[in-house]
């Protein structure tokens, strides 16, 4: 039985718990260590149950609490070699917790965790798929300007997918962001829009995925209801019926819900 909970998900901070009866892992630690502990405890998970933290990339909204949280509890950290180099430069790797490069499958707390490449303007970004002992596969894919071939292959047929639905294109283009920042977000190494997310999800549902979580929403250029409606509209157009063919939620609420598969 796999358990999934998006503890934090926005442009301000990201942290996802995936686990089972034998413990779990975190994907990113982008808020303070105290906030992470409080959210974990609120869903009945102890810090001692966390076997490792897997880091997608070095931006602050994904690593803000990493050094303190990993140091306090001696939790191993896994990331791509490019990301680890950036964490070293930033002083995050202080020698108080184990650090491992990841370029293939890793076993942790009875789960198999595998990275896949994403397309973001950092050293070496990735997403992660987590396969539980019963074969259930859950994926986290955010911070990518496009759906890479590797990302598409990794998510095909998964049971649950947390996918970036970062911005509404119209809100971004007409918003207050500087032109260069808008161009970066809209680029192939920026962030997925609501429309791109919806299009990708229509492909995933054909492969058998039934649970979708929209994540990493921009607080300035998106609205949860708009992200939800955009993807639901895409699914409506293909004839898929909510709560029969799929379950669709938006991450980032103050009281995170645990999905049990």
Phi and psi in degrees as GROMACS dihedral restraints (atoms count N, CA, C in turn):
[ dihedral_restraints ]
;  ai    aj    ak    al  type     phi  dphi    fc
    3     4     5     6     1  -100.9    20    10
    4     5     6     7     1   144.0    20    10
    6     7     8     9     1  -123.3    20    10
    7     8     9    10     1   133.7    20    10
    9    10    11    12     1  -131.0    20    10
   10    11    12    13     1   135.6    20    10
   12    13    14    15     1  -149.8    20    10
   13    14    15    16     1   121.5    20    10
   15    16    17    18     1   -82.6    20    10
   16    17    18    19     1   102.7    20    10
   18    19    20    21     1   -71.5    20    10
   19    20    21    22     1   -43.8    20    10
   21    22    23    24     1  -143.9    20    10
   22    23    24    25     1   138.6    20    10
   24    25    26    27     1  -157.8    20    10
   25    26    27    28     1   103.5    20    10
   27    28    29    30     1  -172.7    20    10
   28    29    30    31     1  -179.1    20    10
   30    31    32    33     1   -72.7    20    10
   31    32    33    34     1    -5.7    20    10
   33    34    35    36     1   -96.9    20    10
   34    35    36    37     1   -21.8    20    10
   36    37    38    39     1   176.3    20    10
   37    38    39    40     1   142.2    20    10
   39    40    41    42     1  -137.0    20    10
   40    41    42    43     1   136.2    20    10
   42    43    44    45     1  -164.2    20    10
   43    44    45    46     1   125.9    20    10
   45    46    47    48     1  -126.3    20    10
   46    47    48    49     1   136.5    20    10
   48    49    50    51     1  -104.7    20    10
   49    50    51    52     1   132.2    20    10
   51    52    53    54     1  -133.3    20    10
   52    53    54    55     1   126.0    20    10
   54    55    56    57     1  -157.8    20    10
   55    56    57    58     1  -170.1    20    10
   57    58    59    60     1  -153.7    20    10
   58    59    60    61     1  -166.2    20    10
   60    61    62    63     1   -63.4    20    10
   61    62    63    64     1   -22.6    20    10
   63    64    65    66     1   -90.8    20    10
   64    65    66    67     1     5.8    20    10
   66    67    68    69     1   116.3    20    10
   67    68    69    70     1  -174.3    20    10
   69    70    71    72     1  -153.4    20    10
   70    71    72    73     1  -169.2    20    10
   72    73    74    75     1  -135.4    20    10
   73    74    75    76     1   162.2    20    10
   75    76    77    78     1  -110.6    20    10
   76    77    78    79     1   140.6    20    10
   78    79    80    81     1  -103.4    20    10
   79    80    81    82     1   109.1    20    10
   81    82    83    84     1    72.3    20    10
   82    83    84    85     1   160.3    20    10
   84    85    86    87     1  -146.6    20    10
   85    86    87    88     1    67.5    20    10
   87    88    89    90     1   -94.4    20    10
   88    89    90    91     1    14.8    20    10
   90    91    92    93     1  -130.7    20    10
   91    92    93    94     1   178.5    20    10
   93    94    95    96     1   -63.6    20    10
   94    95    96    97     1   153.7    20    10
   96    97    98    99     1   -58.5    20    10
   97    98    99   100     1   -37.2    20    10
   99   100   101   102     1   -63.6    20    10
  100   101   102   103     1   -43.3    20    10
  102   103   104   105     1   -63.5    20    10
  103   104   105   106     1   -40.7    20    10
  105   106   107   108     1   -61.7    20    10
  106   107   108   109     1   -46.6    20    10
  108   109   110   111     1   -61.1    20    10
  109   110   111   112     1   -43.7    20    10
  111   112   113   114     1   -62.3    20    10
  112   113   114   115     1   -43.3    20    10
  114   115   116   117     1   -68.5    20    10
  115   116   117   118     1   -41.3    20    10
  117   118   119   120     1   -59.7    20    10
  118   119   120   121     1   -47.9    20    10
  120   121   122   123     1   -62.8    20    10
  121   122   123   124     1   -32.0    20    10
  123   124   125   126     1   -68.5    20    10
  124   125   126   127     1   -20.4    20    10
  126   127   128   129     1  -106.1    20    10
  127   128   129   130     1    13.0    20    10
  129   130   131   132     1    80.3    20    10
  130   131   132   133     1    25.4    20    10
  132   133   134   135     1  -115.5    20    10
  133   134   135   136     1   131.1    20    10
  135   136   137   138     1   -88.9    20    10
  136   137   138   139     1   151.4    20    10
  138   139   140   141     1   -58.3    20    10
  139   140   141   142     1   -29.9    20    10
  141   142   143   144     1   -68.9    20    10
  142   143   144   145     1   -15.5    20    10
  144   145   146   147     1   -82.1    20    10
  145   146   147   148     1    -9.3    20    10
  147   148   149   150     1   -86.0    20    10
  148   149   150   151     1   115.6    20    10
  150   151   152   153     1   -82.5    20    10
  151   152   153   154     1   -24.8    20    10
  153   154   155   156     1  -171.8    20    10
  154   155   156   157     1   160.1    20    10
  156   157   158   159     1  -112.4    20    10
  157   158   159   160     1   127.8    20    10
  159   160   161   162     1  -106.6    20    10
  160   161   162   163     1   122.6    20    10
  162   163   164   165     1  -103.0    20    10
  163   164   165   166     1   128.2    20    10
  165   166   167   168     1   -77.6    20    10
  166   167   168   169     1   -38.9    20    10
  168   169   170   171     1  -171.6    20    10
  169   170   171   172     1   179.0    20    10
  171   172   173   174     1   -92.3    20    10
  172   173   174   175     1     2.0    20    10
  174   175   176   177     1   -63.9    20    10
  175   176   177   178     1   147.5    20    10
  177   178   179   180     1   -60.8    20    10
  178   179   180   181     1   -30.3    20    10
  180   181   182   183     1   -74.7    20    10
  181   182   183   184     1     5.5    20    10
  183   184   185   186     1  -123.4    20    10
  184   185   186   187     1    -9.9    20    10
  186   187   188   189     1  -133.4    20    10
  187   188   189   190     1     5.2    20    10
  189   190   191   192     1   -51.1    20    10
  190   191   192   193     1   -44.1    20    10
  192   193   194   195     1  -100.4    20    10
  193   194   195   196     1     7.3    20    10
  195   196   197   198     1   -62.7    20    10
  196   197   198   199     1   -51.7    20    10
  198   199   200   201     1   -60.0    20    10
  199   200   201   202     1   -47.5    20    10
  201   202   203   204     1   -69.4    20    10
  202   203   204   205     1   -45.2    20    10
  204   205   206   207     1   -64.5    20    10
  205   206   207   208     1   -48.2    20    10
  207   208   209   210     1   -66.5    20    10
  208   209   210   211     1   -37.0    20    10
  210   211   212   213     1   -67.1    20    10
  211   212   213   214     1   -44.7    20    10
  213   214   215   216     1   -62.2    20    10
  214   215   216   217     1   -37.4    20    10
  216   217   218   219     1  -112.3    20    10
  217   218   219   220     1     5.3    20    10
  219   220   221   222     1    60.5    20    10
  220   221   222   223     1    38.9    20    10
  222   223   224   225     1   -90.1    20    10
  223   224   225   226     1   130.2    20    10
  225   226   227   228     1   -62.8    20    10
  226   227   228   229     1   149.1    20    10
  228   229   230   231     1  -122.5    20    10
  229   230   231   232     1   132.4    20    10
  231   232   233   234     1  -118.5    20    10
  232   233   234   235     1   139.8    20    10
  234   235   236   237     1  -162.2    20    10
  235   236   237   238     1   166.2    20    10
  237   238   239   240     1   -66.2    20    10
  238   239   240   241     1   159.9    20    10
  240   241   242   243     1   -60.3    20    10
  241   242   243   244     1   -38.9    20    10
  243   244   245   246     1   -62.9    20    10
  244   245   246   247     1   -42.0    20    10
  246   247   248   249     1   -67.1    20    10
  247   248   249   250     1   -41.1    20    10
  249   250   251   252     1   -61.7    20    10
  250   251   252   253     1   -37.6    20    10
  252   253   254   255     1   -61.8    20    10
  253   254   255   256     1   -40.9    20    10
  255   256   257   258     1   -69.5    20    10
  256   257   258   259     1   -36.9    20    10
  258   259   260   261     1   -66.0    20    10
  259   260   261   262     1   -36.2    20    10
  261   262   263   264     1   -64.0    20    10
  262   263   264   265     1   -46.0    20    10
  264   265   266   267     1   -60.3    20    10
  265   266   267   268     1   -35.4    20    10
  267   268   269   270     1   -82.2    20    10
  268   269   270   271     1    -3.5    20    10
  270   271   272   273     1    79.8    20    10
  271   272   273   274     1    15.7    20    10
  273   274   275   276     1   -76.0    20    10
  274   275   276   277     1   -34.4    20    10
  276   277   278   279     1   -87.3    20    10
  277   278   279   280     1    93.3    20    10
  279   280   281   282     1   -98.6    20    10
  280   281   282   283     1     6.0    20    10
  282   283   284   285     1    83.5    20    10
  283   284   285   286     1     3.6    20    10
  285   286   287   288     1   -96.7    20    10
  286   287   288   289     1     2.9    20    10
  288   289   290   291     1  -151.3    20    10
  289   290   291   292     1   151.9    20    10
  291   292   293   294     1   -67.9    20    10
  292   293   294   295     1   145.5    20    10
  294   295   296   297     1  -131.6    20    10
  295   296   297   298     1   133.1    20    10
  297   298   299   300     1  -135.7    20    10
  298   299   300   301     1   135.6    20    10
  300   301   302   303     1   -74.7    20    10
  301   302   303   304     1   147.1    20    10
  303   304   305   306     1  -126.6    20    10
  304   305   306   307     1   127.5    20    10
  306   307   308   309     1  -139.0    20    10
  307   308   309   310     1    10.5    20    10
  309   310   311   312     1  -160.1    20    10
  310   311   312   313     1  -162.6    20    10
  312   313   314   315     1   -73.4    20    10
  313   314   315   316     1   137.5    20    10
  315   316   317   318     1  -127.6    20    10
  316   317   318   319     1   135.9    20    10
  318   319   320   321     1   -94.5    20    10
  319   320   321   322     1   132.6    20    10
  321   322   323   324     1  -152.8    20    10
  322   323   324   325     1   123.2    20    10
  324   325   326   327     1    51.4    20    10
  325   326   327   328     1    43.0    20    10
  327   328   329   330     1    76.7    20    10
  328   329   330   331     1     9.2    20    10
  330   331   332   333     1  -119.4    20    10
  331   332   333   334     1   152.9    20    10
  333   334   335   336     1  -108.3    20    10
  334   335   336   337     1   122.0    20    10
  336   337   338   339     1  -112.9    20    10
  337   338   339   340     1   129.5    20    10
  339   340   341   342     1  -130.2    20    10
  340   341   342   343     1   136.7    20    10
  342   343   344   345     1   -87.0    20    10
  343   344   345   346     1   155.7    20    10
  345   346   347   348     1  -140.7    20    10
  346   347   348   349     1   147.9    20    10
  348   349   350   351     1   -72.5    20    10
  349   350   351   352     1   140.6    20    10
  351   352   353   354     1  -119.3    20    10
  352   353   354   355     1   176.8    20    10
  354   355   356   357     1  -119.4    20    10
  355   356   357   358     1    93.2    20    10
  357   358   359   360     1  -139.2    20    10
  358   359   360   361     1   156.9    20    10
  360   361   362   363     1   -85.1    20    10
  361   362   363   364     1    61.5    20    10
  363   364   365   366     1  -136.2    20    10
  364   365   366   367     1  -176.0    20    10
  366   367   368   369     1   -62.7    20    10
  367   368   369   370     1   -52.2    20    10
  369   370   371   372     1  -163.4    20    10
  370   371   372   373     1    76.5    20    10
  372   373   374   375     1   -78.0    20    10
  373   374   375   376     1   157.0    20    10
  375   376   377   378     1  -154.8    20    10
  376   377   378   379     1   165.3    20    10
  378   379   380   381     1  -112.4    20    10
  379   380   381   382     1  -179.6    20    10
  381   382   383   384     1  -137.6    20    10
  382   383   384   385     1   141.4    20    10
  384   385   386   387     1  -110.2    20    10
  385   386   387   388     1   139.5    20    10
  387   388   389   390     1  -124.0    20    10
  388   389   390   391     1   121.0    20    10
  390   391   392   393     1  -107.3    20    10
  391   392   393   394     1   120.1    20    10
  393   394   395   396     1   -76.1    20    10
  394   395   396   397     1   169.7    20    10
  396   397   398   399     1   -63.3    20    10
  397   398   399   400     1   -24.2    20    10
  399   400   401   402     1   -90.6    20    10
  400   401   402   403     1     6.2    20    10
  402   403   404   405     1    93.1    20    10
  403   404   405   406     1    -6.6    20    10
  405   406   407   408     1   -65.9    20    10
  406   407   408   409     1   135.8    20    10
  408   409   410   411     1  -117.8    20    10
  409   410   411   412     1   128.2    20    10
  411   412   413   414     1  -122.9    20    10
  412   413   414   415     1   137.9    20    10
  414   415   416   417     1  -127.6    20    10
  415   416   417   418     1   146.2    20    10
  417   418   419   420     1  -122.0    20    10
  418   419   420   421     1   117.9    20    10
  420   421   422   423     1  -136.5    20    10
  421   422   423   424     1    97.3    20    10
  423   424   425   426     1  -132.2    20    10
  424   425   426   427     1   174.7    20    10
  426   427   428   429     1    56.2    20    10
  427   428   429   430     1    63.3    20    10
  429   430   431   432     1  -150.2    20    10
  430   431   432   433     1   133.9    20    10
  432   433   434   435     1   -77.4    20    10
  433   434   435   436     1   -25.8    20    10
  435   436   437   438     1  -139.8    20    10
  436   437   438   439     1   164.9    20    10
  438   439   440   441     1   -86.2    20    10
  439   440   441   442     1   105.4    20    10
  441   442   443   444     1   -70.4    20    10
  442   443   444   445     1   159.4    20    10
  444   445   446   447     1   -59.0    20    10
  445   446   447   448     1   -40.8    20    10
  447   448   449   450     1   -65.8    20    10
  448   449   450   451     1   -40.0    20    10
  450   451   452   453     1   -64.7    20    10
  451   452   453   454     1   -44.8    20    10
  453   454   455   456     1   -60.4    20    10
  454   455   456   457     1   -42.4    20    10
  456   457   458   459     1   -66.8    20    10
  457   458   459   460     1   -39.0    20    10
  459   460   461   462     1   -67.1    20    10
  460   461   462   463     1   -35.7    20    10
  462   463   464   465     1   -88.3    20    10
  463   464   465   466     1   -18.4    20    10
  465   466   467   468     1   -58.8    20    10
  466   467   468   469     1   123.8    20    10
  468   469   470   471     1    81.7    20    10
  469   470   471   472     1     4.5    20    10
  471   472   473   474     1   -71.2    20    10
  472   473   474   475     1   162.0    20    10
  474   475   476   477     1   -84.8    20    10
  475   476   477   478     1   -35.9    20    10
  477   478   479   480     1  -141.7    20    10
  478   479   480   481     1   139.3    20    10
  480   481   482   483     1  -134.2    20    10
  481   482   483   484     1   125.9    20    10
  483   484   485   486     1   -94.0    20    10
  484   485   486   487     1   116.1    20    10
  486   487   488   489     1  -124.6    20    10
  487   488   489   490     1   139.7    20    10
  489   490   491   492     1   -64.3    20    10
  490   491   492   493     1   130.1    20    10
  492   493   494   495     1  -132.3    20    10
  493   494   495   496     1    71.1    20    10
  495   496   497   498     1   -72.2    20    10
  496   497   498   499     1   -44.7    20    10
  498   499   500   501     1  -148.0    20    10
  499   500   501   502     1   154.6    20    10
  501   502   503   504     1   -89.3    20    10
  502   503   504   505     1   126.8    20    10
  504   505   506   507     1   -59.5    20    10
  505   506   507   508     1   -42.1    20    10
  507   508   509   510     1   -64.3    20    10
  508   509   510   511     1   -43.0    20    10
  510   511   512   513     1   -62.6    20    10
  511   512   513   514     1   -40.9    20    10
  513   514   515   516     1   -66.1    20    10
  514   515   516   517     1   -48.3    20    10
  516   517   518   519     1   -64.2    20    10
  517   518   519   520     1   -33.3    20    10
  519   520   521   522     1   -97.4    20    10
  520   521   522   523     1     3.2    20    10
  522   523   524   525     1   -85.5    20    10
  523   524   525   526     1  -171.1    20    10
  525   526   527   528     1   -91.0    20    10
  526   527   528   529     1    -2.2    20    10
  528   529   530   531     1   -62.6    20    10
  529   530   531   532     1   146.6    20    10
  531   532   533   534     1   -60.8    20    10
  532   533   534   535     1   153.7    20    10
  534   535   536   537     1   -55.8    20    10
  535   536   537   538     1   -44.8    20    10
  537   538   539   540     1   -64.5    20    10
  538   539   540   541     1   -35.1    20    10
  540   541   542   543     1   -70.2    20    10
  541   542   543   544     1   -40.1    20    10
  543   544   545   546     1   -60.1    20    10
  544   545   546   547     1   -44.3    20    10
  546   547   548   549     1   -63.2    20    10
  547   548   549   550     1   -40.1    20    10
  549   550   551   552     1   -62.2    20    10
  550   551   552   553     1   -47.0    20    10
  552   553   554   555     1   -63.2    20    10
  553   554   555   556     1   -37.1    20    10
  555   556   557   558     1   -81.4    20    10
  556   557   558   559     1    -8.0    20    10
  558   559   560   561     1   -79.2    20    10
  559   560   561   562     1   175.3    20    10
  561   562   563   564     1   -69.4    20    10
  562   563   564   565     1   -12.3    20    10
  564   565   566   567     1  -115.6    20    10
  565   566   567   568     1    25.5    20    10
  567   568   569   570     1  -103.9    20    10
  568   569   570   571     1  -114.7    20    10
  570   571   572   573     1  -136.2    20    10
  571   572   573   574     1   150.8    20    10
  573   574   575   576     1   -74.0    20    10
  574   575   576   577     1   134.7    20    10
  576   577   578   579     1   -80.9    20    10
  577   578   579   580     1   169.9    20    10
  579   580   581   582     1   -58.0    20    10
  580   581   582   583     1   -43.2    20    10
  582   583   584   585     1   -63.0    20    10
  583   584   585   586     1   -45.9    20    10
  585   586   587   588     1   -64.2    20    10
  586   587   588   589     1   -38.7    20    10
  588   589   590   591     1   -62.4    20    10
  589   590   591   592     1   -46.9    20    10
  591   592   593   594     1   -61.1    20    10
  592   593   594   595     1   -41.3    20    10
  594   595   596   597     1   -62.7    20    10
  595   596   597   598     1   -42.0    20    10
  597   598   599   600     1   -65.8    20    10
  598   599   600   601     1   -40.5    20    10
  600   601   602   603     1   -64.8    20    10
  601   602   603   604     1   -33.6    20    10
  603   604   605   606     1   -64.4    20    10
  604   605   606   607     1   -28.3    20    10
  606   607   608   609     1   -76.5    20    10
  607   608   609   610     1   -39.2    20    10
  609   610   611   612     1   -65.9    20    10
  610   611   612   613     1   -37.1    20    10
  612   613   614   615     1   -65.4    20    10
  613   614   615   616     1   -29.2    20    10
  615   616   617   618     1   -66.3    20    10
  616   617   618   619     1   -26.2    20    10
  618   619   620   621     1   -88.8    20    10
  619   620   621   622     1    -1.5    20    10
  621   622   623   624     1   110.2    20    10
  622   623   624   625     1    -3.3    20    10
  624   625   626   627     1   -69.0    20    10
  625   626   627   628     1   135.0    20    10
  627   628   629   630     1  -122.3    20    10
  628   629   630   631     1   -12.1    20    10
  630   631   632   633     1  -123.7    20    10
  631   632   633   634     1   126.4    20    10
  633   634   635   636     1  -128.4    20    10
  634   635   636   637     1   134.8    20    10
  636   637   638   639     1  -121.8    20    10
  637   638   639   640     1   122.1    20    10
  639   640   641   642     1   -86.6    20    10
  640   641   642   643     1   127.9    20    10
  642   643   644   645     1  -134.3    20    10
  643   644   645   646     1   176.0    20    10
  645   646   647   648     1    55.1    20    10
  646   647   648   649     1    42.6    20    10
  648   649   650   651     1   -71.7    20    10
  649   650   651   652     1   137.3    20    10
  651   652   653   654     1   -73.0    20    10
  652   653   654   655     1   135.0    20    10
  654   655   656   657     1   -75.3    20    10
  655   656   657   658     1   -21.8    20    10
  657   658   659   660     1   -96.1    20    10
  658   659   660   661     1   -29.8    20    10
  660   661   662   663     1  -121.9    20    10
  661   662   663   664     1    24.0    20    10
  663   664   665   666     1  -158.9    20    10
  664   665   666   667     1   164.9    20    10
  666   667   668   669     1  -137.6    20    10
  667   668   669   670     1   133.0    20    10
  669   670   671   672     1   -50.8    20    10
  670   671   672   673     1   -42.9    20    10
  672   673   674   675     1   -65.0    20    10
  673   674   675   676     1   -33.5    20    10
  675   676   677   678     1   -71.3    20    10
  676   677   678   679     1   -43.3    20    10
  678   679   680   681     1   -59.5    20    10
  679   680   681   682     1   -44.9    20    10
  681   682   683   684     1   -61.6    20    10
  682   683   684   685     1   -47.8    20    10
  684   685   686   687     1   -64.9    20    10
  685   686   687   688     1   -35.6    20    10
  687   688   689   690     1   -64.1    20    10
  688   689   690   691     1   -46.7    20    10
  690   691   692   693     1   -70.4    20    10
  691   692   693   694     1   -40.9    20    10
  693   694   695   696     1   -61.7    20    10
  694   695   696   697     1   -38.4    20    10
  696   697   698   699     1   -62.3    20    10
  697   698   699   700     1   -41.5    20    10
  699   700   701   702     1   -62.6    20    10
  700   701   702   703     1   -39.5    20    10
  702   703   704   705     1   -72.4    20    10
  703   704   705   706     1   -36.1    20    10
  705   706   707   708     1   -59.8    20    10
  706   707   708   709     1   -41.4    20    10
  708   709   710   711     1   -63.4    20    10
  709   710   711   712     1   -25.9    20    10
  711   712   713   714     1   -95.9    20    10
  712   713   714   715     1     3.6    20    10
  714   715   716   717     1    87.8    20    10
  715   716   717   718     1     8.3    20    10
  717   718   719   720     1   -78.3    20    10
  718   719   720   721     1   139.5    20    10
  720   721   722   723     1  -109.4    20    10
  721   722   723   724     1   126.0    20    10
  723   724   725   726     1   -63.7    20    10
  724   725   726   727     1   143.1    20    10
  726   727   728   729     1    68.3    20    10
  727   728   729   730     1     1.7    20    10
  729   730   731   732     1  -116.6    20    10
  730   731   732   733     1   -51.9    20    10
  732   733   734   735     1   -96.3    20    10
  733   734   735   736     1   -21.4    20    10
  735   736   737   738     1  -161.2    20    10
  736   737   738   739     1   162.7    20    10
  738   739   740   741     1  -121.9    20    10
  739   740   741   742     1   128.6    20    10
  741   742   743   744     1  -125.1    20    10
  742   743   744   745     1   124.4    20    10
  744   745   746   747     1  -133.9    20    10
  745   746   747   748     1   167.0    20    10
  747   748   749   750     1  -117.1    20    10
  748   749   750   751     1   127.6    20    10
  750   751   752   753     1   -77.6    20    10
  751   752   753   754     1   162.0    20    10
  753   754   755   756     1   110.9    20    10
  754   755   756   757     1     7.0    20    10
  756   757   758   759     1   -74.7    20    10
  757   758   759   760     1   159.1    20    10
  759   760   761   762     1   -65.8    20    10
  760   761   762   763     1   -31.0    20    10
  762   763   764   765     1  -113.6    20    10
  763   764   765   766     1    90.9    20    10
  765   766   767   768     1   -64.6    20    10
  766   767   768   769     1   142.0    20    10
  768   769   770   771     1   -98.8    20    10
  769   770   771   772     1   141.1    20    10
  771   772   773   774     1   -90.6    20    10
  772   773   774   775     1   122.9    20    10
  774   775   776   777     1   -94.2    20    10
  775   776   777   778     1   128.5    20    10
  777   778   779   780     1  -114.5    20    10
  778   779   780   781     1   124.4    20    10
